[in-house]
Amino acid sequence: MTLDTSTNQTANSAVLDSAHTGDIKGALGTISVNDNAPRGTLKARLKTLIAIVGPGLIVMVGDNDAGAFSTYTEAGQNYGTALLWTLLLLIPVLYVNQEMVLRLGAVTGVGHARLILERFGKFWGAFSVIDLFLLNALTIVTEFIGISLGLSYLGVPQIPGVIIATIVIIIAASTGSFRRFERACLILVLGSLLLIPIVLAVHPPIGQIARDFFIPGLPAGSDLSTVMLLIIGIVGTTVAPWQLFFQQSYLIDKRITPRFLKYSKVDLWVGIVIVIVGAAAMMSFAAATFAGTEGFGNFTDVLGVAQGLEAKAGEVFGVLFAIALIDASIIGAAAVGLSTSYALGDVLGLKHSLHRKPSEAKGFYAVFAGILVGAAAIVLIPGSPLGLLTVGVQVLAGVLLPSATVFLLLLCNDREVLGPWVNRKLMNVFTVIVIAVLVMLSLVLTVGVLFPDLPEAIIIGILLGGSAITAIGGLVWFVVRKKTPLSEAVVQERQAEFAQRNTWRMPPLALLAKPKLSAGNRIGLSVLRGYLVLAMVLVVVRVVQLALGGS
């Protein structure tokens, strides 16, 4: 056990980079590493919150990136506000996933990728990092697609515009100052507010929005497999795997310890509110813009949305949309790129901190710059299938999310890792339900690819059957599970740990007892991995079918 006020934090904890210890130097304030003063007044609590604010806001607003702009406006243009209810259901999923990541980051001081590698071995660690790297690379391509389309609407030449955007992102992250980077990101966060005047200008029907937000339903007369593809895309763009890796590592880089977790949770909630309001705004104004026009049901890309807004409300609102798109794409590219650099730095043992200058962390910054330059180059290649990439990336993120969530759940139940911060029973139950729902959605998509004319009753049957199997499996587990009584010494030790939660940190990784995965867990992970690989292949098949105009 180590205290966050120790003068020898790196030696006594699992922190991998010494730059991850010391004063919290946020965009809006500083907290000394030796600051143990109680926050007894509202002023003191607000001052602390302002200093902590950043990780939750950035990861959530970065989530409303170019892919999100495309996915949400496609839902609005093609189906009106009929799919708004998906956002309501995703709120608890967003919070639970990111709250678990907050705890892992603050308590362990070790990034997500390294924890998977250390606790589950090289095989699963390699799979997770490879998944992340490939999906992140494709995601960053979609960010530059967003920048390119936004520039196109504004009449700015795409090649120099994309090159300048790439250079700006790399420079913003490479100053050697965590504070300067966070300040730049928070300025970009303000760009999300540009969506508000657009909503006010097109006057979407508030009553219908409220109804569709709270009452689930599917668009009447639509192709169910296509709708399910879009729903999985909404899930993938709202709760993406890169968020888990980015927020955990960014929180560590900001030097936040368990003592300030409650402030980080407030920061996260503010970010969630912004991301859901922004998503609902995009669905709503896209629905209102194209309702009753030839464009309804015929989504092309976000450039078409900007042009539709211009026709509906005037050129100024098309410009606002394009600027908001470019802004969101830039913050998304920065966050996704950093999630890759942090993960590889963790796994390869490289120095990986925004507190370090490029000369002090060459590998970290080289990976960041390399993945951005590569993505920008792909976008600038004439004839690149940009629309196909944008749709496919969001759906692939949704398909891969169950695997990422499974490892997150296992880590948050690992007492060697989290000690008194391990998950409570209700959190575990909810997360298992989330994983089951995500697997069922990908199963529906898989069956829909194999049988394009699948009746709606079969799809509903899959969802109901999957729900029943999950419920029965949970009941059987509860009945047969035998819990070994804890000794009095273990009980007392855990009570002592719990009493000191705010200062408890994970010991160095080398001192942790190796976890023992049961045969059932190993089989389950292998089956899940095999199925998700198959589902990924079939997602690509389905997206290509749609791109070619197939049914």
N, C-alpha and C positions, 0 to 999 in steps of 0.2 A: 504494500500500500504506500502511495506517495501523496503528498499534499501539494496543492497548486501553488502554495507560497514557498515551496522549497527553492533554495538557491542552486540546487543540483538536479533540476527536473529531468534532464535528458538521461542522466546516469541511472536514476531510480525509477524510470517509467519506460513504457514501450515506444515512446516518440522516436521516429526514425531520422528526423532531420532536426538539428539543434535550432534551426531558424523557426521551428514550430513552438518554441517556448519563449516566454517573456511577456512584456506588456501587450495588452490588446490595443491595437492601433487601428481603429475603425475609421470609416470615412467621416463620421460626425463626432468622434470623441475618443478619448483614451482612458483605459483602466489599467492601473499599475498592477504588476504581478503580485505585489505585496499588499494590495488593497483588500483588507478583510473587514472594512467598516460595514456595519449593518445598514441596509437601505430602509430606514424607518419612516421616512417622509415621502410624500408623493413626488416632490421635486427630485429627491435622490434616486427614486425608482425610474422616473422619466429620463433623467440624465444617463443612467445606466442603460436603459433600453435604447436610447439614441446611439450610444456607443456600440451596442451589440448589433443593431439593425444592419442588415446586409445580406447574409447568406440565404435566408428564406425569401427575401424580396427578389434577389438576383436569380435564384434557381426557378422560382415560379414565373417571373416575367420572362426569363429566358425560355421557359416552356411555351409561352405564347409566341413562338418564333414563326419563320416562314412556312414551315409545314403546318403549323396550327392555323395560320391565316388561310392557307389553301383548304385545309380539311373543314374548318368551321364555316367558311363562306360557301364551300361546295354543299355542305349539309343545308344551309339556308337557301341557296339558289335552287337546288334540286328538290328539296322536300319541305320548304317553308320552315316553320318553327317546330315541326313534328318531332324532332330529335333533341329538343332542349332538355328533356328529362334525363338524358344520359349524363349531363353535367352535374345535376343534383346528386346522382348516385356516385359520382366520382369524387365528391368532396371528402367523404370519410376515407376513401381509398388513398387520396392524396395525403391527407393528414397522417394516417396510420403509417404509411410507408416512410414518409419523410421524418416523422417523429422517431421511428426506430433508428433511422440513419443519424439523427441528431444525437441520440444517446450513444450510439456506437462511436461517433467521432469524438464527442466530448470526453467520454470515459476511457477510450482506448488510446487515442492519439495516433492511431494507425489507420491508413486508408482502407477502403472497402476491398479492393483487389488483393492487397497483401493479406488481409484477414482470411479471405477465402483460400488463398494459396497456403497459408500456414495451418489453417484448421481443417482443410479438406484435402490437401495434397496437391501435387503439381498437375495431376490430370484434370481435376475440376477447376483449379486456378487458371490453367492454360485456356480451357474452354471459355471461362468467363471473360478473360482478358481479350481473347480473340473475338468473341461475340461483340464485346464493347468496342474494340478498335474498328472492326468492319462496319458496325452499325453507326458509330460516331462519324466515320469518314463519309458515309453516305448521307448522314444527317447534315453535316457541314456543307455538302454539295447542295442540299436543298436550301440552306441559308443563302448561299451565293446565287441560287436561282431566284430567290426572293429579292435580293439586292439588284440583280440584273433586270427583273421585270419592273421593279419600282423605278429604276433609272430610265428604263425604256419609256414608261408613261410620262416621266418628267422631261423627256427629250434629251437626256444626258447620254452621250456615247457609252455603250456598255463596257467595252474593253478597258478604256482608261478608268472608268468608274469603278469596275470590279477590282482592278489593280490597286487603285487608291484606297478602297475600302479594306483590302487585304493588308496593306501596309499600315493603315491606321490601327487596325485591330492588333497587329503584332507589336507595334510601338506602344500602344496603351498597356499591354500586359508585360512589357519588357523594360520598364523604367527602374526596376529594382525596389519599387515602393508599393507595398500592399495597399497602403492608404490611397495613393493616387489612382490605382486601378479601381478600387471600390468606389471612389468618388466619380470616376468616369462612368461606371456601371449605373450608379444611382441617378446620374443625369439622364442616361438612356432610359431608365425606368420611367421617368416623367413622360417620355414619348408615348407610352401606352395611353396617356390621357387624351391623345388626339382622337381616339375612337369615340369619345363622349359627344363632341359636336356632330359627328356623323350620324349617330343614333338620333339625336334631336332633330336633325335636318330631314330625315326620311320618314319620321313619325310612324314607327312600327306599332301595330295594335297591341296595347299594353295588356288588355284582358286575355287575348289569345296567348301572348307570351307567358303570362302567369299560369294559365291553364296547362300549356304544354310543358312548362318547367316542372310542375308538380304531378302531372298525370301521365304515366308512361303510355306509349302507343307507337304503332308503326304506320308509316305513310300509306294511305289507301291506294291500292292498285299498283304498287311498286314491286319490282323484282326483289324478292326477299334476300337472295344471296348477295345482290349488289348492296342492299341496305346493310346487311350484316358486315360486309366488307368495310363499309363506311363507319359503322359503329366501332369495329375493331380499330379502325384508323383513329377515331376520336379517342378511344382508350389509349392507344399508343402514343398519340401526340400530347395527351393530357398527363399521363403517368408513364413517362419514358424511362428506360433503364439508366440512361446517362445521368439522370437527376440523382440517383442513389450514390453513384461514384463521385459526382461533382460536389454535392452538398457535404458529404462526410469529409472529403479532403479539404474543401474550402473552409469549413468550420475549424478543422485542425490548424490550417494555415493562419486563421485569424486568432488562434490561441485561446479559444473558448473552452473553459473547463466545466465540470458538472455544476459548479456553483451558480453558473449563469444560464443553465438550461431553460429555466422558466421564461427568461427574456427571449431566448432563441425561439421558443415555442410561440410567443406573441409575434415575433418577426415572421415566422412561418405562416401564422394565421392571416396576417396582413397580406402576405404574398398570395395565399390561396384565394382570398376575397378578390384581389386584383385579377388573378388569372381566370376565375370563373365569371366575373363581371365582363371581362374582355371577351371571353369566348361567347358568352350569351349575346353580347353586343354585336359581334360579327355575324353570328347566325341570324339575329333579328334584323339587322339592317340589310343583309343580303336577301333575306326573305321579302322584306318590304320593297327593296329596289327592283326585284325581278317579278314580283307578283303581277299576273295579268299580262306579261310581255312574252315575246317569243323566246327570250332568254331563260325563262323559268323551266327548270328541268334539263337545261343544256349547259352545264358548267364546263368551262374550258380551262381557265387559270385565273390567278388573282389580277392579272392585267385586264381581263374581261370584266372583273368585278369593279375595278377602278373606272373603267369606261362606262359601266352601267350606272355607277354613282354619279358620274358627270352628267349623264343623260337625265337622271332622276332629280338631282338636287343642285347641279351646277359644278363647274370645273374645280372650284376651290375645295370641294369635298373629295373629289377624285385625287387631288394633290395631297390633301391631308392623309388619305388612305395610303397613298404611295410612300409618303414620308414615314408614317407609322410602320409600314411594312419593312422599309429599309432599316429603321431604328431597331425593330424587333429582330431582324435577321442578323444585325451586327452583334447585339448582346447574346443572341443564341449561338452564333459562331464562336464567340469568345468563351462562353460557358462550356459548350460541348468540346471545344478544342482543349480547354484546361482540364476537363474531366479525363481526357485521354492522356495528357501529359502527367497529371497527378498519378493515374493508375500505373503507367509504365515506370514512373519514378519510384513508386512504392515497391513494385515487383522487382525491378532491376537494381534497387538499392542506390539510385541516383539522388543527388540533392534536388529537391523539388519544392520550391517555395517562391512565392511572389515577393517575399522579403529579400531575396537574393538577386544580385545583378546578373545579367547574362553571362558574364565572365566567371561567375561563381557556380552557375548551374547550366552549363552548356547543353547537356543532354535534354534537360527539361524544356528549355526554350527552343531547342532544335526540333524536338517532336512537335511542339505547338506550332512553330512556323511552318514546318514541313507539311503537316496535315492541312493547314489552311491554304498554302500555296497549291498543293495537289488538288484540293477541292475546287479552288478558283479556276485552275487550268482546265478541269473537266467541263465546267460550265461554259468556258469560252471556246470549246471545240465546236465547230459548226456541225449541226445535225445531231447533237447529243439528245437522247430521249429524256428531256427535262421533266415533262409532265409525268411520264412513267416513273421516274425516280422519286418524285415528290410523293405520289400516292403510295408507291411500294414501301418507302422507308417508314411511313407512319404505321402501316399495317404490320410490317415486320417487327416494329417496336412493340406493338400490341401482342404479337405472337410470342415474342421472347420474354415478355414481362413475367409470366408465371415462373420461369426458371430463375430469374433474378430475385423474385419475391421469396421463392423457396429458400435460397441461400440466406437472404436477409432474415427470414424467420428462424432458421437454424442458428445463426450467429446470435440473435437476440434471446435465445434460450440457452446459450452457452455460458454457464456460471463462471468458468475460468476467464472468460472475456469480459463479462459485464458485472459479475459479482452481484451486489444488491440492486443493480439496475436491469436485471433480466425481465423479460416480458411477464405480465400477469396473465392469468387464465383467459380473461375476456379478450385481451389483445390477440392471443393465440387463436382463439375460436374465430374471431373476425377475419384474421389474416388467412386462415385455412379456407374460409368461405370465399374470400376474394380470389385465392388461387384456383379454387374449383370453378368459379364463374368464368375466369379468364381461360381456363382449359376448355370449358364447354363452348365458349364463343369461338375459339380456334377450331374446335371439333366441327361446329356448324359450318365454318368456312371451308374446312377440308372436305366434308361431305358435299357441300355446295359446288365445289370445283369438280368432284368426281361425277356428280349428278346435277347438272345445271337446272334441270326442270323439276327439282325436288319440291313436292307439295309443302305448303306452309305447315300443314298438320305434322309432317315428319320433323320439321325443324323444331316446332314447339315441343314435340315428343322428346327430342334429344335434350332440350333444355330441362324439361320436367323430369326426365329419366335421370339425367346427370344430377339434378338436385336431390332426387330420392336416394341415389347411390351415395352421395355425399352425406346425407342425413343418416342413412343406415350405417355407413362406415364409421361415422362419428360416434353413434350409439354403441356399436360393437366395441370400438376402442375404449370407450368410457367404462363399459361393463367388464372387459377382460383385463384392463390395465391394472397392474399390481404395483402399488407404490411402496417402496421399502421405507419403513419408519426411520427417521433421522435420529442419530444418537444425541444425547443431551449436549455433548461438547460441540457438535456441528450446529445444533440449534442456537446455542449461545454465541458461537462464532458469527453466524449469519445475522443475529440480532445486533451484534456489535458493528458489523459491516453496515447494516441498514441505518444505524444511528449516525454513521459518519459518511452517508452517501455523498454529500457535497464535496468531500475531499478524497473519495475513493477513486483510484485510477488503476487501470489494468497493469499488472507487472510486465517487465520485459518479455517478449514472445518466447525467448529461450527457456524461461522459467515455468511456462504453462504446461500442465499435463495434457498430453495429446488426447483429442476427443476420440471416442469409439463409436463409429457409425454402425448401427445394427444391419444385419443382412437385409431386413425389410427396407430400411432407408436406402441402402445402396441399390437394391433392385428398383425401388420407386424412382430414385434419381436417374437411373439408367433408362428406364421406360419413358420417363418424362423427356429426357434429352432426345431419345430416339424419335419420339412422337413429334417433338417441336422441330427437329430437323426436317421431318417429312412435311409438317405443316408449312415450314418456311418455303420449301420447294413448291408446294401447291399454291401458296400465296403468290409467288412469282408467276406461276402459270395463269392464275386468275386475273392478275393485273394486266398481263400481256393480252389475254383474251379481251378485256375491257378496252385496252388501248387500241386494239385492232377492230373494235366494234363488234366483237363476238358476244354471244349470250351466255 
